[in-house]
Amino acid sequence: MLRHILNCIKLLLITPDIKDCLVRQIDPKRIEDAFELEHQEFYNELSSGLGLSPYFMENEWKPFIAELLPDDELWFYRLPAEYWQHLQGHQGYVIIRNGKKIAKVKTIWN
Protein backbone atom coordinates (compact mmCIF):
# COMPACT_ATOMS: atom_id res chain seq x y z
CA MET A 1 0.00 0.00 0.00
CA LEU A 2 2.76 2.44 0.92
CA ARG A 3 4.58 1.60 -2.32
CA HIS A 4 1.42 2.41 -4.28
CA ILE A 5 1.06 5.78 -2.54
CA LEU A 6 4.72 6.62 -3.17
CA ASN A 7 4.37 5.69 -6.86
CA CYS A 8 1.32 7.96 -7.16
CA ILE A 9 3.19 10.85 -5.54
CA LYS A 10 6.18 10.27 -7.85
CA LEU A 11 3.94 10.36 -10.93
CA LEU A 12 2.31 13.58 -9.73
CA LEU A 13 5.68 15.25 -9.26
CA ILE A 14 7.47 13.92 -12.34
CA THR A 15 5.52 14.42 -15.56
CA PRO A 16 7.32 13.04 -18.61
CA ASP A 17 8.45 15.36 -21.39
CA ILE A 18 5.59 15.40 -23.88
CA LYS A 19 8.08 14.84 -26.72
CA ASP A 20 8.84 11.43 -25.19
CA CYS A 21 5.14 10.55 -25.41
CA LEU A 22 4.52 11.35 -29.08
CA VAL A 23 2.84 8.44 -30.85
CA ARG A 24 2.26 9.65 -34.43
CA GLN A 25 2.21 12.79 -36.48
CA ILE A 26 -1.23 13.88 -37.68
CA ASP A 27 -2.18 15.56 -40.93
CA PRO A 28 -4.33 18.52 -39.80
CA LYS A 29 -6.51 18.05 -42.89
CA ARG A 30 -7.38 14.52 -41.78
CA ILE A 31 -8.05 15.11 -38.08
CA GLU A 32 -11.39 13.25 -38.20
CA ASP A 33 -9.47 10.11 -39.18
CA ALA A 34 -7.10 10.69 -36.26
CA PHE A 35 -10.02 11.02 -33.81
CA GLU A 36 -11.49 7.74 -35.12
CA LEU A 37 -8.15 5.92 -34.86
CA GLU A 38 -7.66 7.26 -31.33
CA HIS A 39 -11.13 5.97 -30.33
CA GLN A 40 -10.45 2.53 -31.84
CA GLU A 41 -7.09 2.22 -30.08
CA PHE A 42 -8.41 3.31 -26.68
CA TYR A 43 -11.79 1.52 -26.64
CA ASN A 44 -10.99 -1.31 -29.09
CA GLU A 45 -14.16 -0.54 -31.06
CA LEU A 46 -15.41 1.73 -33.83
CA SER A 47 -16.82 5.05 -32.66
CA SER A 48 -20.54 5.79 -32.84
CA GLY A 49 -19.82 8.24 -35.63
CA LEU A 50 -21.14 11.16 -33.60
CA GLY A 51 -17.65 12.60 -33.12
CA LEU A 52 -16.48 14.72 -30.21
CA SER A 53 -18.90 16.82 -28.19
CA PRO A 54 -19.86 20.26 -29.49
CA TYR A 55 -18.60 21.74 -26.19
CA PHE A 56 -15.15 20.18 -26.69
CA MET A 57 -14.97 21.25 -30.31
CA GLU A 58 -15.96 24.86 -29.59
CA ASN A 59 -14.12 25.46 -26.30
CA GLU A 60 -11.09 23.17 -26.51
CA TRP A 61 -10.37 22.12 -30.08
CA LYS A 62 -10.98 25.35 -32.02
CA PRO A 63 -8.76 27.53 -29.76
CA PHE A 64 -6.10 24.79 -29.84
CA ILE A 65 -6.05 24.29 -33.61
CA ALA A 66 -6.13 28.08 -34.20
CA GLU A 67 -2.55 28.17 -32.88
CA LEU A 68 -1.33 25.86 -35.66
CA LEU A 69 0.94 27.61 -38.20
CA PRO A 70 1.88 26.21 -41.64
CA ASP A 71 5.29 24.81 -40.58
CA ASP A 72 4.09 23.41 -37.23
CA GLU A 73 3.68 19.71 -36.55
CA LEU A 74 0.51 18.22 -35.07
CA TRP A 75 1.07 15.06 -33.02
CA PHE A 76 -1.04 12.56 -31.11
CA TYR A 77 0.48 11.82 -27.68
CA ARG A 78 -0.25 9.33 -24.90
CA LEU A 79 1.35 9.18 -21.46
CA PRO A 80 3.04 5.86 -20.53
CA ALA A 81 1.05 2.98 -19.04
CA GLU A 82 2.23 3.56 -15.44
CA TYR A 83 0.46 6.94 -15.44
CA TRP A 84 -2.81 5.29 -16.50
CA GLN A 85 -2.37 2.58 -13.86
CA HIS A 86 -2.12 5.27 -11.16
CA LEU A 87 -5.02 7.36 -12.53
CA GLN A 88 -2.70 10.07 -13.88
CA GLY A 89 -2.92 9.17 -17.58
CA HIS A 90 -4.01 11.33 -20.45
CA GLN A 91 -3.72 11.55 -24.18
CA GLY A 92 -4.54 14.05 -26.86
CA TYR A 93 -2.83 16.31 -29.36
CA VAL A 94 0.12 18.66 -29.21
CA ILE A 95 1.45 21.32 -31.55
CA ILE A 96 5.24 21.25 -31.98
CA ARG A 97 6.96 24.34 -33.40
CA ASN A 98 10.72 24.32 -33.98
CA GLY A 99 11.05 21.33 -31.65
CA LYS A 100 9.09 22.92 -28.78
CA LYS A 101 5.59 22.29 -27.44
CA ILE A 102 3.34 25.23 -28.24
CA ALA A 103 -0.08 23.96 -27.19
CA LYS A 104 -1.73 20.75 -25.97
CA VAL A 105 -5.30 19.54 -25.79
CA LYS A 106 -6.40 16.45 -23.83
CA THR A 107 -9.03 14.19 -25.35
CA ILE A 108 -9.04 11.31 -22.83
CA TRP A 109 -7.83 11.20 -19.24
CA ASN A 110 -8.43 9.19 -16.08
PyMOL commands that set and color helices and strands:
alter all, ss='L'
color gray80, all
select helices_A, chain A and resi 2-13+18-21+28-43+54-65+81-85
alter helices_A, ss='H'
color red, helices_A
select strands_A, chain A and resi 22-26+73-78+90-97+100-109
alter strands_A, ss='S'
color yellow, strands_A
deselect
rebuild
show_as cartoon
